[in-house]
């Protein structure tokens, strides 16, 4: 049997200078074996990234392009079920996936650019 080793890579994100605080943006990353949907969020000058996938059913979370936050801009909201997730750690506070988390994606800044590790 042959082993397949997947080496994670740091991928650059589009410029985020126009990302509001608080605010959100959806990004589709092209990988050699497909695509990954990512949510990029900013709150209090901090950046956060999560897979764009509800832990309950796996559907994308946004209710309109780049709109992942609830009407108060305090929580990430699943458009399908109304579940609410904390921006800081992706923890689900309310909804059918209460107690679960969004899948966090590591971030790093380098020369003014944001990179994510997939």
Beta strands, then each sheet from edge to edge (+ up, - down):
strand 1: 10-12
strand 2: 23-31
strand 3: 34-43
strand 4: 46-51
strand 5: 75-77
strand 6: 84-86
strand 7: 92-94
strand 8: 107-110
strand 9: 113-117
sheet 1: 1+ 9- 8+
sheet 2: 2+ 3- 4+
sheet 3: 5+ 6- 7+
end
